[in-house]
Amino acid sequence: MLVLAIPLGLLVGMSLGALGGGGSILTVPALVYLLGQNPAAASTSSLLIVGGTTLIGMLPHLRAGRVRLGQGIVFGLLGVVGTSVGSFLAAGIPGNVLLLAFAGLMLVVAGLMTRRRRAETRRTGGPATAPEAPLLGFSPFRCDCPRVVILLLTATGVGLLTGFFGVGGGFAVVPALVLALRLPMPVAVGTSLVVITVNSATALVSRLGHGVQLNWPLIATFAAAAIIGSLLGSRITARVSPARLNLWFTFLLIAVAIATAVSTILQLH
């Protein structure tokens, strides 16, 4: 069991390090279907694994200037409110309906990512660059208010989707940072790790004291492999073009959407 956790952890870590998403989407099914965890333990273990991996995995991105730390922290904190509302709204909806809707959401996001990538290629011959000016400044005071509003609405919306579908935020955070804030893909990847760390920490705090039994050796092995994978993944981000990263993330969304839809439909039958 512990031996199998190593390659799975590497895969999750490389996904987080290179693409900024897919960690919790991959971790929970791996813990349940391949490592024999029950869903409650798997979801709590996933928060520990993914949160620890993104916390350390963001450091190479931070050193390379691919992290907007302030925006990431604000995005994550605002997402906490949206997550609470989303969880409340999802309480009375059957799990299979949520999963099918989640699959549909990922396909829509993949389509938006593809449309943006093609539009940027036609317009500039390559990916757009993000504005370097900060959203807020105090010496002297300045406010890019339209971008501030976009940040607030997008962060809350992503948190709402995350709480509603009960899955980690990476799959939605990266497209949101790219589409709404127009961050270059490498910067969106690095900044998303800050958001995922905040979301994982707050979700983990809410689960403390619920009596879930955790397999700590398994968590430690999985997390150690994931951290190594995330450091390797950050090197991929530094060497691969933003357009290709965008394409890879789109493929990941489509693959997970199809797998989720197929498995849910099979369970219905």
C-alpha positions as CSV (number, residue, x, y, z in Angstrom):
1,M,0.0,0.0,0.0
2,L,2.7,2.5,0.9
3,V,4.7,1.5,-2.2
4,L,1.7,2.4,-4.4
5,A,1.4,5.8,-2.6
6,I,4.8,6.9,-4.0
7,P,4.0,6.9,-7.7
8,L,0.5,8.3,-7.0
9,G,2.0,11.1,-4.9
10,L,4.5,11.9,-7.6
11,L,1.7,12.2,-10.2
12,V,-0.4,14.4,-7.9
13,G,2.6,16.6,-7.1
14,M,3.6,17.1,-10.7
15,S,0.0,18.0,-11.6
16,L,0.0,20.7,-8.8
17,G,3.5,21.9,-9.6
18,A,3.2,22.1,-13.3
19,L,-0.5,22.9,-13.8
20,G,-1.6,24.4,-10.5
21,G,-4.6,22.1,-10.4
22,G,-5.8,18.5,-10.4
23,G,-4.4,17.7,-7.0
24,S,-7.5,17.1,-5.0
25,I,-9.3,15.8,-8.0
26,L,-6.7,13.1,-8.4
27,T,-5.9,12.5,-4.7
28,V,-9.4,11.6,-3.4
29,P,-10.1,8.9,-6.0
30,A,-6.6,7.5,-5.6
31,L,-7.0,7.2,-1.8
32,V,-10.5,5.7,-2.1
33,Y,-10.2,3.3,-5.2
34,L,-6.5,2.5,-5.1
35,L,-5.4,2.8,-1.5
36,G,-8.6,1.6,0.3
37,Q,-9.5,4.7,2.3
38,N,-13.1,5.5,3.1
39,P,-14.5,8.8,1.6
40,A,-14.4,10.7,4.8
41,A,-10.8,9.8,5.6
42,A,-9.8,10.3,2.0
43,S,-11.1,13.8,1.8
44,T,-9.5,14.8,5.1
45,S,-6.2,13.2,4.1
46,S,-6.4,14.9,0.8
47,L,-6.5,18.3,2.5
48,L,-3.4,17.5,4.4
49,I,-1.6,16.1,1.4
50,V,-2.6,18.8,-1.1
51,G,-2.2,21.7,1.4
52,G,1.3,20.6,2.5
53,T,2.3,20.0,-1.1
54,T,1.1,23.4,-2.4
55,L,2.7,25.2,0.5
56,I,6.1,23.9,-0.3
57,G,5.5,23.6,-4.0
58,M,4.8,27.3,-4.4
59,L,8.3,28.3,-3.2
60,P,10.1,27.7,-6.5
61,H,7.4,29.7,-8.3
62,L,7.7,32.4,-5.7
63,R,11.5,32.7,-6.2
64,A,11.0,32.8,-10.0
65,G,8.5,35.6,-9.7
66,R,5.5,33.5,-10.8
67,V,3.4,34.2,-7.7
68,R,1.1,37.2,-7.0
69,L,1.1,36.6,-3.3
70,G,-1.3,39.3,-2.2
71,Q,-3.9,38.4,-4.9
72,G,-3.6,34.7,-4.0
73,I,-4.1,35.3,-0.3
74,V,-7.1,37.6,-0.9
75,F,-8.5,35.1,-3.4
76,G,-8.3,32.3,-1.0
77,L,-9.8,34.2,2.0
78,L,-12.7,35.4,-0.2
79,G,-13.2,31.9,-1.4
80,V,-13.8,30.7,2.2
81,V,-17.1,32.7,2.2
82,G,-18.1,31.4,-1.1
83,T,-17.3,27.8,-0.1
84,S,-19.6,28.1,2.9
85,V,-22.5,29.3,0.8
86,G,-21.8,26.7,-1.9
87,S,-21.8,23.9,0.7
88,F,-25.2,25.1,2.1
89,L,-26.7,25.2,-1.4
90,A,-25.5,21.7,-2.2
91,A,-26.8,20.1,1.0
92,G,-30.1,18.9,-0.5
93,I,-28.9,17.9,-3.9
94,P,-28.1,14.2,-4.7
95,G,-24.4,13.3,-5.1
96,N,-24.8,11.9,-8.6
97,V,-26.5,15.1,-9.8
98,L,-23.6,17.1,-8.4
99,L,-21.0,14.9,-10.0
100,L,-22.6,15.1,-13.4
101,A,-23.0,18.9,-13.0
102,F,-19.3,19.1,-12.0
103,A,-18.3,17.2,-15.1
104,G,-20.3,19.6,-17.2
105,L,-18.7,22.6,-15.5
106,M,-15.2,21.3,-16.3
107,L,-16.1,20.8,-20.0
108,V,-17.4,24.4,-20.1
109,V,-14.2,25.7,-18.5
110,A,-12.1,23.7,-20.9
111,G,-14.0,25.3,-23.8
112,L,-13.4,28.8,-22.4
113,M,-9.7,28.1,-21.9
114,T,-9.4,26.8,-25.5
115,R,-11.3,29.9,-26.8
116,R,-9.0,32.3,-24.9
117,R,-5.8,30.5,-26.1
118,R,-6.9,30.7,-29.7
119,A,-7.9,34.3,-29.4
120,E,-4.6,35.3,-27.9
121,T,-2.7,33.4,-30.6
122,R,-4.6,35.2,-33.4
123,R,-4.3,38.6,-31.7
124,T,-0.6,38.6,-30.7
125,G,0.9,35.4,-32.0
126,G,1.3,34.2,-28.4
127,P,-0.1,34.4,-24.9
128,A,-1.0,37.7,-23.4
129,T,1.0,39.2,-20.6
130,A,-0.6,40.4,-17.4
131,P,-0.4,44.0,-16.3
132,E,2.4,44.6,-13.8
133,A,0.8,47.5,-11.9
134,P,-0.6,46.5,-8.5
135,L,-4.3,46.5,-7.8
136,L,-3.9,48.9,-4.9
137,G,-1.2,51.3,-3.9
138,F,-0.9,53.6,-0.9
139,S,2.2,55.7,-1.6
140,P,0.7,57.4,-3.5
141,F,-2.8,56.0,-3.3
142,R,-4.1,54.3,-6.4
143,C,-6.9,51.8,-7.1
144,D,-7.4,49.8,-10.3
145,C,-11.0,49.4,-9.2
146,P,-12.3,47.4,-12.1
147,R,-9.7,44.7,-11.5
148,V,-10.4,44.8,-7.8
149,V,-14.1,44.2,-8.5
150,I,-13.2,41.3,-10.9
151,L,-10.9,39.8,-8.2
152,L,-13.7,40.0,-5.6
153,L,-16.4,38.5,-7.8
154,T,-14.2,35.8,-9.3
155,A,-12.8,34.7,-5.9
156,T,-16.2,34.5,-4.4
157,G,-17.6,32.7,-7.4
158,V,-14.8,30.1,-7.4
159,G,-15.3,29.5,-3.7
160,L,-19.0,29.0,-4.4
161,L,-18.3,26.4,-7.0
162,T,-15.7,24.7,-4.8
163,G,-18.1,24.4,-1.9
164,F,-21.1,23.4,-4.1
165,F,-19.2,20.6,-5.8
166,G,-17.2,19.5,-2.8
167,V,-13.9,19.3,-4.7
168,G,-10.6,21.2,-4.4
169,G,-10.2,24.6,-6.0
170,G,-7.3,24.1,-8.4
171,F,-9.5,23.1,-11.4
172,A,-11.4,26.4,-11.1
173,V,-8.7,28.7,-9.7
174,V,-6.3,28.5,-12.6
175,P,-8.9,29.2,-15.3
176,A,-10.3,32.0,-13.2
177,L,-7.0,33.7,-12.8
178,V,-6.3,33.4,-16.5
179,L,-9.7,34.3,-17.8
180,A,-10.8,37.0,-15.2
181,L,-7.5,38.6,-14.1
182,R,-5.6,37.8,-17.4
183,L,-2.6,36.4,-15.6
184,P,-0.1,34.6,-17.8
185,M,-0.5,30.8,-17.4
186,P,2.8,30.4,-15.5
187,V,1.8,33.2,-13.0
188,A,-1.7,31.7,-12.7
189,V,-0.2,28.3,-11.9
190,G,2.1,29.8,-9.2
191,T,-0.6,32.0,-7.7
192,S,-3.2,29.2,-7.6
193,L,-0.9,27.3,-5.2
194,V,-1.4,30.1,-2.7
195,V,-5.1,29.9,-3.1
196,I,-5.2,26.1,-2.7
197,T,-3.0,26.3,0.4
198,V,-5.4,28.8,2.0
199,N,-8.5,26.8,1.0
200,S,-7.0,23.5,2.2
201,A,-6.0,25.0,5.6
202,T,-9.5,26.5,6.3
203,A,-11.3,23.4,5.2
204,L,-9.0,21.2,7.4
205,V,-9.7,23.4,10.4
206,S,-13.5,23.0,9.9
207,R,-13.0,19.2,10.0
208,L,-11.0,19.0,13.2
209,G,-12.7,17.1,16.0
210,H,-15.0,15.0,13.7
211,G,-13.4,11.8,14.8
212,V,-12.0,10.7,11.4
213,Q,-9.4,8.0,11.7
214,L,-6.3,8.9,9.6
215,N,-3.6,6.6,8.3
216,W,-0.6,8.8,9.1
217,P,2.1,6.6,7.6
218,L,0.2,6.6,4.3
219,I,-0.4,10.4,4.4
220,A,3.3,11.0,5.1
221,T,4.5,8.8,2.3
222,F,1.9,10.2,-0.2
223,A,2.7,13.8,0.8
224,A,6.5,13.3,0.6
225,A,6.2,11.9,-2.9
226,A,3.8,14.7,-3.8
227,I,6.2,17.4,-2.6
228,I,9.0,15.9,-4.7
229,G,6.6,15.8,-7.7
230,S,5.6,19.4,-7.2
231,L,9.2,20.6,-7.2
232,L,9.7,18.6,-10.5
233,G,6.5,20.1,-11.8
234,S,7.7,23.7,-11.1
235,R,10.6,23.1,-13.4
236,I,8.2,22.0,-16.2
237,T,6.4,25.3,-15.8
238,A,9.7,27.3,-16.1
239,R,10.6,25.5,-19.4
240,V,7.3,25.1,-21.2
241,S,5.5,27.9,-23.0
242,P,2.3,29.3,-21.4
243,A,0.2,28.3,-24.4
244,R,1.3,24.6,-24.0
245,L,0.6,24.8,-20.2
246,N,-2.8,26.1,-21.1
247,L,-3.3,23.2,-23.5
248,W,-2.2,20.6,-21.0
249,F,-4.5,22.0,-18.3
250,T,-7.4,21.9,-20.8
251,F,-6.7,18.2,-21.5
252,L,-6.6,17.5,-17.8
253,L,-10.0,19.1,-17.4
254,I,-11.5,17.2,-20.3
255,A,-10.0,13.9,-19.0
256,V,-11.3,14.3,-15.5
257,A,-14.7,15.4,-16.8
258,I,-15.1,12.4,-19.0
259,A,-14.0,10.0,-16.2
260,T,-16.3,11.6,-13.7
261,A,-19.3,11.5,-16.0
262,V,-18.7,7.9,-17.1
263,S,-18.2,6.6,-13.6
264,T,-21.3,8.4,-12.3
265,I,-23.5,7.1,-15.2
266,L,-22.3,3.5,-14.6
267,Q,-23.2,3.9,-10.9
268,L,-26.7,5.0,-11.9
269,H,-27.1,1.8,-13.9
